[in-house]
Amino acid sequence: MRAPAARLVRGLVVLAAVLLVVTLGARHVPVVPDLVLVLVVAWALLRGPVAGAAAGLAAGWLLDVVPPGSPHLGVQALTYALAGALAGRARLEGPVGAPRVALVALAAAGVVEGAAVLAALAVGAPVDLGAVVVQCLLTATLAALVVPLVVSAERGLVRRRYG
């Protein structure tokens, strides 16, 4: 797959994850793992902190603009960029193990959810810390299952492209 086609596929996958998360939120599903963050962590672990920050920034912008969006445009973009950069710092060459992925995703989810909790507390909105903890744990668990598959698929594309 050529580079522009691969970028398009990655973008469509992130868009699908954003739409799924927003749709589940609109349906009042109480706790949903952060599917977008799982993809950001996958690409950050594969390519490093700069690519992780770029993927987080793009994904966060999508979350900012897709209705209901964010009351403060750019906050989610910056939060996801920070989470992607931090996840990319944990990058290692070789296979990506599920326990390492779970810890990195848990830390990234802590960054994203921590920012949301701080924003809610700043305006006096109620915060359900139990739901926040469950969401972080669900995100880490899903990441431990999905990220190794995404990383191996990306590596397979690179091997096929460059020989």
C-alpha positions as a Markdown table, in Angstrom:
| # | Residue | x | y | z |
|---|---|---|---|---|
| 1 | Met | 0.0 | 0.0 | 0.0 |
| 2 | Arg | 1.4 | 3.4 | -1.0 |
| 3 | Ala | 2.0 | 6.0 | 1.7 |
| 4 | Pro | -0.9 | 8.3 | 0.8 |
| 5 | Ala | -3.3 | 5.3 | 0.7 |
| 6 | Ala | -1.9 | 4.2 | 4.1 |
| 7 | Arg | -2.5 | 7.7 | 5.6 |
| 8 | Leu | -6.0 | 7.7 | 4.2 |
| 9 | Val | -6.7 | 4.3 | 5.8 |
| 10 | Arg | -5.3 | 5.5 | 9.1 |
| 11 | Gly | -7.4 | 8.6 | 9.0 |
| 12 | Leu | -10.5 | 6.7 | 8.2 |
| 13 | Val | -9.9 | 4.3 | 11.1 |
| 14 | Val | -9.5 | 7.2 | 13.5 |
| 15 | Leu | -12.6 | 8.8 | 12.1 |
| 16 | Ala | -14.5 | 5.6 | 12.6 |
| 17 | Ala | -13.3 | 5.3 | 16.2 |
| 18 | Val | -14.3 | 9.0 | 16.9 |
| 19 | Leu | -17.8 | 8.4 | 15.5 |
| 20 | Leu | -18.2 | 5.2 | 17.5 |
| 21 | Val | -17.1 | 6.8 | 20.7 |
| 22 | Val | -19.4 | 9.9 | 20.1 |
| 23 | Thr | -22.3 | 7.6 | 19.1 |
| 24 | Leu | -22.0 | 5.5 | 22.2 |
| 25 | Gly | -21.8 | 8.6 | 24.4 |
| 26 | Ala | -24.9 | 9.9 | 22.7 |
| 27 | Arg | -26.7 | 6.6 | 23.5 |
| 28 | His | -25.7 | 7.2 | 27.2 |
| 29 | Val | -23.6 | 4.1 | 27.5 |
| 30 | Pro | -22.2 | 4.7 | 31.0 |
| 31 | Val | -18.5 | 3.7 | 30.5 |
| 32 | Val | -16.9 | 3.4 | 27.1 |
| 33 | Pro | -13.2 | 2.6 | 26.6 |
| 34 | Asp | -11.4 | 5.4 | 24.7 |
| 35 | Leu | -11.0 | 3.7 | 21.3 |
| 36 | Val | -9.3 | 6.8 | 19.9 |
| 37 | Leu | -6.7 | 6.8 | 22.6 |
| 38 | Val | -6.0 | 3.1 | 21.9 |
| 39 | Leu | -5.1 | 4.0 | 18.2 |
| 40 | Val | -3.0 | 7.0 | 19.3 |
| 41 | Val | -1.1 | 4.7 | 21.7 |
| 42 | Ala | -0.6 | 2.1 | 19.0 |
| 43 | Trp | 1.0 | 4.6 | 16.6 |
| 44 | Ala | 3.0 | 6.2 | 19.3 |
| 45 | Leu | 4.5 | 2.9 | 20.4 |
| 46 | Leu | 5.3 | 2.0 | 16.8 |
| 47 | Arg | 6.7 | 5.4 | 15.7 |
| 48 | Gly | 7.8 | 7.3 | 18.7 |
| 49 | Pro | 6.9 | 10.5 | 20.6 |
| 50 | Val | 6.7 | 12.9 | 17.6 |
| 51 | Ala | 4.4 | 10.7 | 15.6 |
| 52 | Gly | 2.4 | 9.9 | 18.8 |
| 53 | Ala | 1.9 | 13.6 | 19.4 |
| 54 | Ala | 0.9 | 14.2 | 15.8 |
| 55 | Ala | -1.6 | 11.3 | 15.8 |
| 56 | Gly | -3.0 | 12.6 | 19.2 |
| 57 | Leu | -3.3 | 16.1 | 17.9 |
| 58 | Ala | -5.2 | 15.0 | 14.7 |
| 59 | Ala | -7.4 | 12.6 | 16.7 |
| 60 | Gly | -8.1 | 15.2 | 19.4 |
| 61 | Trp | -9.0 | 17.8 | 16.7 |
| 62 | Leu | -11.6 | 15.3 | 15.4 |
| 63 | Leu | -13.0 | 14.8 | 18.9 |
| 64 | Asp | -13.1 | 18.6 | 19.3 |
| 65 | Val | -15.1 | 19.2 | 16.1 |
| 66 | Val | -17.4 | 16.2 | 15.9 |
| 67 | Pro | -20.7 | 17.1 | 17.7 |
| 68 | Pro | -21.2 | 17.5 | 20.6 |
| 69 | Gly | -17.5 | 18.6 | 20.4 |
| 70 | Ser | -15.7 | 20.4 | 23.0 |
| 71 | Pro | -16.7 | 23.7 | 24.7 |
| 72 | His | -13.1 | 24.8 | 24.4 |
| 73 | Leu | -11.8 | 24.1 | 20.9 |
| 74 | Gly | -8.3 | 22.5 | 21.0 |
| 75 | Val | -8.3 | 21.2 | 24.6 |
| 76 | Gln | -8.8 | 17.6 | 23.6 |
| 77 | Ala | -6.3 | 18.0 | 20.7 |
| 78 | Leu | -3.6 | 19.2 | 23.1 |
| 79 | Thr | -4.5 | 16.6 | 25.7 |
| 80 | Tyr | -4.3 | 13.7 | 23.2 |
| 81 | Ala | -1.1 | 15.1 | 21.7 |
| 82 | Leu | 0.4 | 15.1 | 25.2 |
| 83 | Ala | -0.8 | 11.5 | 25.8 |
| 84 | Gly | 0.6 | 10.4 | 22.4 |
| 85 | Ala | 4.0 | 12.0 | 23.1 |
| 86 | Leu | 4.2 | 10.4 | 26.5 |
| 87 | Ala | 3.2 | 7.0 | 25.1 |
| 88 | Gly | 5.8 | 7.4 | 22.3 |
| 89 | Arg | 8.5 | 7.8 | 24.9 |
| 90 | Ala | 7.9 | 4.2 | 25.9 |
| 91 | Arg | 8.7 | 3.0 | 22.4 |
| 92 | Leu | 11.0 | 0.0 | 22.0 |
| 93 | Glu | 12.2 | -1.9 | 19.0 |
| 94 | Gly | 10.8 | -5.4 | 18.6 |
| 95 | Pro | 7.6 | -7.0 | 19.6 |
| 96 | Val | 5.1 | -5.0 | 21.7 |
| 97 | Gly | 4.0 | -7.0 | 24.8 |
| 98 | Ala | 0.5 | -6.7 | 26.2 |
| 99 | Pro | 1.6 | -5.9 | 29.8 |
| 100 | Arg | 3.7 | -3.0 | 28.6 |
| 101 | Val | 1.0 | -1.7 | 26.3 |
| 102 | Ala | -1.5 | -1.9 | 29.2 |
| 103 | Leu | 0.7 | 0.2 | 31.4 |
| 104 | Val | 1.4 | 2.8 | 28.7 |
| 105 | Ala | -2.3 | 3.0 | 27.8 |
| 106 | Leu | -3.2 | 3.3 | 31.5 |
| 107 | Ala | -0.8 | 6.3 | 31.8 |
| 108 | Ala | -2.1 | 7.9 | 28.6 |
| 109 | Ala | -5.7 | 7.4 | 29.7 |
| 110 | Gly | -4.8 | 9.0 | 33.1 |
| 111 | Val | -3.5 | 12.0 | 31.2 |
| 112 | Val | -6.7 | 12.3 | 29.1 |
| 113 | Glu | -9.1 | 11.6 | 31.8 |
| 114 | Gly | -7.2 | 13.7 | 34.3 |
| 115 | Ala | -7.5 | 16.7 | 32.1 |
| 116 | Ala | -11.2 | 16.1 | 31.7 |
| 117 | Val | -11.6 | 15.8 | 35.5 |
| 118 | Leu | -9.7 | 19.0 | 36.1 |
| 119 | Ala | -11.8 | 20.8 | 33.5 |
| 120 | Ala | -15.0 | 19.6 | 35.2 |
| 121 | Leu | -13.8 | 20.6 | 38.6 |
| 122 | Ala | -12.8 | 24.0 | 37.3 |
| 123 | Val | -16.4 | 24.8 | 36.5 |
| 124 | Gly | -17.9 | 23.0 | 39.4 |
| 125 | Ala | -19.4 | 20.1 | 37.4 |
| 126 | Pro | -19.9 | 16.8 | 39.2 |
| 127 | Val | -17.2 | 14.1 | 38.6 |
| 128 | Asp | -17.8 | 10.4 | 39.0 |
| 129 | Leu | -14.3 | 9.2 | 39.9 |
| 130 | Gly | -15.5 | 5.5 | 39.9 |
| 131 | Ala | -16.5 | 5.8 | 36.2 |
| 132 | Val | -13.2 | 7.6 | 35.4 |
| 133 | Val | -11.2 | 4.7 | 36.9 |
| 134 | Val | -13.3 | 2.1 | 35.2 |
| 135 | Gln | -12.9 | 3.9 | 31.9 |
| 136 | Cys | -9.1 | 4.1 | 32.3 |
| 137 | Leu | -9.0 | 0.3 | 33.1 |
| 138 | Leu | -11.2 | -0.6 | 30.2 |
| 139 | Thr | -9.0 | 1.5 | 27.9 |
| 140 | Ala | -5.9 | -0.2 | 29.1 |
| 141 | Thr | -7.4 | -3.6 | 28.7 |
| 142 | Leu | -8.6 | -2.9 | 25.2 |
| 143 | Ala | -5.3 | -1.5 | 24.3 |
| 144 | Ala | -3.5 | -4.6 | 25.6 |
| 145 | Leu | -5.6 | -6.6 | 23.2 |
| 146 | Val | -5.8 | -4.3 | 20.1 |
| 147 | Val | -2.4 | -2.4 | 20.0 |
| 148 | Pro | -0.3 | -5.5 | 19.3 |
| 149 | Leu | -2.6 | -6.3 | 16.3 |
| 150 | Val | -2.4 | -2.7 | 15.0 |
| 151 | Val | 1.4 | -2.6 | 15.4 |
| 152 | Ser | 1.9 | -5.9 | 13.6 |
| 153 | Ala | -0.4 | -4.8 | 10.8 |
| 154 | Glu | 1.5 | -1.6 | 10.4 |
| 155 | Arg | 4.8 | -3.4 | 10.4 |
| 156 | Gly | 3.5 | -5.8 | 7.8 |
| 157 | Leu | 2.6 | -2.9 | 5.6 |
| 158 | Val | 6.1 | -1.5 | 5.9 |
| 159 | Arg | 7.7 | -4.8 | 5.2 |
| 160 | Arg | 5.5 | -5.3 | 2.1 |
| 161 | Arg | 6.2 | -1.7 | 0.9 |
| 162 | Tyr | 10.0 | -1.7 | 1.4 |
| 163 | Gly | 10.7 | -5.4 | 0.9 |
